[in-house]
């Protein structure tokens, strides 16, 4: 059950920043915190995968602040968040020896929930609390990175 919760919450993080969870999971696997050998997610432990996901996550952190970046609740970005949430959730579930399919499903659902919750929280902090969007975006970056790393570490230490 703990792995399904971790899978859901890593998916939620994907709703905030779509590429941070796969990058964190890949780092966790590469560092040996998550044991994904023999699972469909064994590729996540490769140095190439770590490099690719880390680079993409950094690019996303930058592009999120650009005015032409599409809203996370639009179909394309929303689907991407569900896919990366499912990927990260499935990997965490597999690391615990649990159902990959269940991990993918709850991770994807977490991505959907996180996208709408993150959008609404950011909108309210900007419009109702009067915070600058850039400041809220940076706080969201820190939250997403911190939560993803914490979830990977906890999942790895529980295995």
DOSEDREN-17680 format. One record per residue: residue in one letter; chain; x, y, z of N, C-alpha, C, O in turn. Coordinates in steps of 0.05 Angstrom, whole numbers. Layout:
<nodes>
A  A  X  Y  Z  X  Y  Z  X  Y  Z  X  Y  Z
...
</nodes>
This chain:
<nodes>
X  A  16  -24  0  0  0  0  17  25  0  11  45  -13
X  A  39  24  15  57  48  17  68  55  -11  72  79  -17
X  A  74  35  -27  85  40  -54  63  53  -72  70  69  -89
X  A  39  45  -69  18  57  -85  13  86  -77  7  103  -94
X  A  16  92  -51  14  120  -42  37  136  -54  34  158  -64
X  A  61  124  -52  84  138  -64  80  142  -94  87  163  -105
X  A  69  122  -107  65  124  -136  45  146  -142  48  162  -161
X  A  24  148  -126  4  169  -130  16  197  -126  12  215  -141
X  A  32  200  -104  43  226  -98  65  234  -118  69  257  -123
X  A  81  214  -128  100  222  -148  86  230  -173  95  248  -188
X  A  63  218  -179  46  227  -201  36  255  -197  35  271  -215
X  A  28  261  -172  18  288  -165  40  308  -172  35  329  -183
X  A  65  301  -165  88  319  -170  91  323  -201  97  345  -210
X  A  85  302  -216  86  305  -246  66  325  -255  69  337  -276
X  A  44  327  -240  24  347  -247  34  376  -243  25  394  -256
X  A  54  379  -226  66  405  -221  88  410  -241  89  431  -254
X  A  107  391  -244  129  392  -263  132  365  -275  141  346  -262
X  A  125  362  -300  122  336  -312  147  319  -313  146  295  -312
X  A  170  331  -315  195  316  -319  211  313  -294  231  299  -294
X  A  204  326  -272  218  323  -247  216  295  -236  236  284  -227
X  A  192  283  -235  191  256  -224  207  235  -239  221  219  -226
X  A  206  234  -266  223  214  -279  252  219  -274  268  200  -272
X  A  260  244  -273  288  251  -267  296  241  -239  317  229  -236
X  A  279  246  -220  284  238  -192  285  207  -190  303  196  -177
X  A  266  193  -203  266  164  -202  291  153  -216  303  134  -206
X  A  299  165  -238  323  156  -252  348  160  -235  365  142  -233
X  A  350  182  -222  372  187  -203  372  166  -181  392  155  -174
X  A  348  162  -170  346  142  -148  354  114  -157  367  100  -141
X  A  347  106  -181  355  80  -191  385  79  -197  398  60  -190
X  A  396  101  -209  424  102  -215  441  101  -190  463  89  -190
X  A  432  114  -168  446  115  -143  442  89  -127  456  85  -106
X  A  425  72  -136  420  46  -122  399  47  -100  396  28  -85
X  A  385  70  -98  364  72  -78  340  55  -86  326  43  -69
X  A  334  55  -112  311  40  -122  322  16  -138  340  20  -155
X  A  312  -7  -133  321  -31  -147  301  -38  -169  279  -49  -164
X  A  308  -31  -194  290  -34  -216  300  -56  -236  288  -60  -257
X  A  323  -69  -230  333  -89  -247  312  -111  -249  299  -119  -230
X  A  309  -121  -274  290  -143  -278  261  -133  -282  243  -149  -286
X  A  257  -107  -279  230  -96  -283  229  -82  -310  250  -78  -322
X  A  206  -74  -319  204  -59  -344  218  -31  -342  221  -18  -362
X  A  226  -24  -317  238  2  -313  268  1  -307  279  20  -298
X  A  280  -22  -314  309  -25  -310  325  -4  -324  346  4  -315
X  A  315  6  -347  329  27  -362  332  53  -347  349  69  -353
X  A  315  57  -326  316  82  -311  343  85  -296  350  107  -288
X  A  357  63  -291  382  64  -276  406  71  -293  429  74  -283
X  A  402  74  -319  425  80  -337  433  109  -335  417  127  -331
X  A  459  113  -337  470  141  -337  459  158  -360  455  182  -357
X  A  453  145  -382  442  160  -405  414  169  -398  406  192  -404
X  A  398  152  -385  371  160  -377  371  182  -357  355  201  -359
X  A  389  180  -338  392  202  -318  399  228  -332  387  249  -326
X  A  417  228  -351  425  252  -365  402  263  -381  397  287  -381
X  A  388  246  -396  365  255  -412  343  267  -395  335  290  -400
X  A  334  253  -375  312  263  -358  320  288  -342  304  306  -339
X  A  345  289  -333  354  312  -318  356  337  -336  348  359  -328
X  A  365  333  -360  367  356  -379  339  365  -386  333  389  -386
X  A  321  347  -392  293  354  -399  280  368  -375  265  387  -379
X  A  285  359  -351  273  371  -327  283  400  -323  268  418  -317
X  A  309  404  -328  320  431  -326  308  450  -347  302  473  -341
X  A  305  440  -371  293  455  -393  264  463  -385  255  485  -390
X  A  250  443  -374  222  449  -366  221  470  -344  203  487  -344
X  A  239  470  -325  240  490  -304  243  518  -316  232  537  -305
X  A  258  520  -337  262  546  -350  237  554  -367  227  576  -364
X  A  228  535  -384  206  542  -402  180  546  -388  162  560  -399
X  A  177  536  -364  152  540  -349  147  570  -344  124  579  -341
X  A  169  585  -342  166  614  -336  160  631  -360  155  655  -357
X  A  161  619  -384  157  635  -408  127  640  -413  111  622  -409
X  A  120  663  -423  91  670  -427  78  652  -448  53  649  -447
X  A  92  642  -468  80  626  -489  77  597  -481  66  581  -497
X  A  86  589  -457  83  561  -448  53  555  -444  39  570  -431
X  A  44  533  -456  15  527  -454  7  519  -425  24  509  -410
X  A  -18  524  -419  -29  517  -393  -27  487  -388  -32  471  -406
X  A  -19  479  -364  -16  451  -358  -41  434  -360  -40  410  -361
X  A  -64  448  -360  -90  433  -361  -100  431  -390  -122  419  -394
X  A  -85  440  -409  -92  436  -438  -87  407  -444  -70  394  -431
X  A  -100  395  -464  -98  366  -469  -69  356  -472  -63  336  -460
X  A  -52  369  -488  -25  360  -492  -8  359  -467  2  338  -459
X  A  -5  382  -453  10  382  -428  -2  364  -406  12  351  -391
X  A  -29  362  -406  -42  345  -386  -35  316  -391  -29  301  -372
X  A  -36  307  -416  -30  280  -423  -1  274  -416  6  252  -406
X  A  17  293  -422  46  289  -415  49  285  -385  65  268  -377
X  A  35  300  -369  37  297  -340  26  270  -330  37  258  -311
X  A  5  260  -343  -5  234  -336  14  212  -345  17  192  -330
X  A  27  215  -368  46  195  -377  71  194  -359  79  173  -351
X  A  82  217  -353  106  217  -336  99  210  -307  115  198  -293
X  A  75  217  -298  66  208  -272  63  178  -271  70  165  -251
X  A  52  166  -292  49  137  -294  76  123  -296  80  103  -283
X  A  95  135  -311  122  124  -313  135  123  -285  146  102  -277
X  A  135  146  -271  148  148  -245  134  130  -225  146  117  -208
X  A  107  131  -225  91  115  -207  96  85  -211  98  70  -192
X  A  96  77  -236  101  48  -242  129  40  -232  132  17  -222
X  A  148  57  -236  176  50  -227  177  48  -197  189  29  -186
X  A  164  66  -182  165  64  -153  151  39  -144  160  25  -125
X  A  129  32  -156  114  8  -149  131  -17  -155  132  -35  -139
X  A  144  -17  -178  161  -40  -185  185  -43  -166  193  -65  -159
X  A  195  -20  -157  218  -21  -138  210  -35  -112  227  -46  -99
X  A  185  -33  -105  175  -46  -81  165  -74  -86  154  -87  -68
X  A  168  -84  -111  159  -110  -117  128  -112  -120  117  -134  -117
X  A  116  -90  -125  87  -89  -127  78  -87  -156  95  -86  -174
X  A  52  -87  -161  41  -86  -188  49  -61  -203  44  -39  -195
X  A  62  -66  -226  70  -45  -243  46  -30  -254  45  -6  -255
X  A  26  -46  -263  2  -34  -274  -13  -16  -254  -22  6  -261
X  A  -15  -25  -229  -28  -8  -209  -11  17  -204  -23  39  -201
X  A  15  15  -204  32  39  -200  29  58  -223  28  83  -218
X  A  28  48  -247  24  65  -270  -3  79  -269  -5  104  -274
X  A  -24  64  -261  -51  76  -260  -53  98  -239  -63  119  -244
X  A  -43  92  -215  -46  113  -194  -26  136  -198  -32  158  -190
X  A  -4  131  -211  15  152  -218  2  171  -239  5  195  -237
X  A  -11  159  -259  -25  175  -280  -47  191  -267  -51  215  -274
X  A  -63  179  -250  -84  193  -236  -73  216  -219  -84  238  -218
X  A  -50  211  -206  -37  232  -190  -28  255  -208  -30  278  -200
X  A  -19  249  -232  -11  270  -251  -35  287  -259  -32  312  -261
X  A  -58  275  -263  -82  289  -269  -91  308  -246  -96  331  -250
X  A  -91  296  -222  -99  312  -198  -79  334  -193  -87  357  -188
X  A  -53  328  -195  -33  348  -190  -33  371  -210  -28  394  -202
X  A  -40  365  -235  -41  387  -255  -63  407  -248  -58  431  -249
X  A  -86  397  -242  -108  415  -235  -104  429  -208  -110  453  -205
X  A  -94  414  -188  -89  426  -162  -67  447  -164  -70  469  -152
X  A  -46  441  -179  -24  460  -182  -33  485  -197  -25  507  -189
X  A  -48  481  -218  -59  504  -233  -75  522  -215  -72  546  -215
X  A  -94  510  -200  -112  526  -183  -96  540  -161  -102  563  -155
X  A  -78  526  -148  -62  538  -127  -46  562  -138  -45  583  -126
X  A  -33  558  -161  -17  580  -173  -35  603  -180  -28  626  -175
X  A  -58  597  -192  -76  619  -200  -85  635  -176  -86  659  -176
X  A  -93  621  -154  -102  635  -130  -80  651  -117  -85  673  -107
X  A  -56  640  -116  -34  655  -103  -28  680  -118  -20  700  -107
X  A  -31  679  -145  -26  703  -161  -49  723  -160  -45  746  -155
X  A  -74  713  -164  -96  731  -166  -107  740  -139  -115  763  -135
X  A  -108  722  -120  -121  728  -94  -101  737  -73  -107  754  -57
X  A  -77  725  -73  -57  733  -53  -38  754  -64  -23  766  -48
X  A  -40  760  -90  -24  782  -101  5  776  -105  21  794  -108
X  A  12  751  -104  40  743  -108  48  745  -138  30  742  -155
X  A  73  750  -143  82  750  -171  83  722  -182  92  703  -167
X  A  75  718  -207  74  691  -219  101  678  -219  104  654  -213
X  A  122  693  -224  149  682  -225  158  671  -198  171  651  -196
X  A  150  685  -177  157  676  -149  142  650  -143  153  632  -132
X  A  116  650  -150  100  626  -145  111  602  -162  113  580  -152
X  A  120  608  -186  131  586  -203  157  576  -191  161  551  -191
X  A  174  593  -180  198  584  -167  192  568  -142  205  547  -137
X  A  173  576  -127  164  561  -103  154  533  -111  159  513  -98
X  A  139  532  -133  129  507  -143  152  489  -153  151  465  -149
X  A  172  501  -165  196  485  -173  209  472  -148  214  448  -148
X  A  213  488  -127  226  477  -103  209  455  -90  219  435  -82
X  A  183  460  -89  164  440  -78  165  414  -95  167  392  -83
X  A  164  416  -121  164  392  -138  190  377  -135  190  352  -133
X  A  213  391  -136  239  377  -134  241  364  -106  250  341  -104
X  A  235  379  -86  237  369  -58  219  344  -54  228  324  -43
X  A  194  346  -63  175  323  -59  184  299  -75  183  277  -65
X  A  193  303  -100  202  281  -116  225  267  -104  226  242  -102
X  A  245  282  -95  268  270  -82  261  256  -56  271  234  -51
X  A  244  268  -40  235  255  -15  220  229  -21  226  209  -8
X  A  202  229  -40  187  205  -46  205  182  -56  202  159  -49
X  A  225  189  -73  243  169  -83  260  158  -60  265  134  -58
X  A  270  175  -43  286  167  -20  270  149  -2  280  128  7
X  A  246  157  5  229  141  23  223  114  10  225  93  24
X  A  216  114  -15  209  89  -29  234  71  -29  232  46  -25
X  A  257  83  -34  282  67  -35  290  56  -8  300  34  -6
X  A  286  72  13  293  62  40  274  42  51  281  27  70
X  A  250  41  40  230  22  49  233  -5  36  221  -25  45
X  A  248  -6  13  250  -31  -2  268  -51  12  272  -73  2
</nodes>
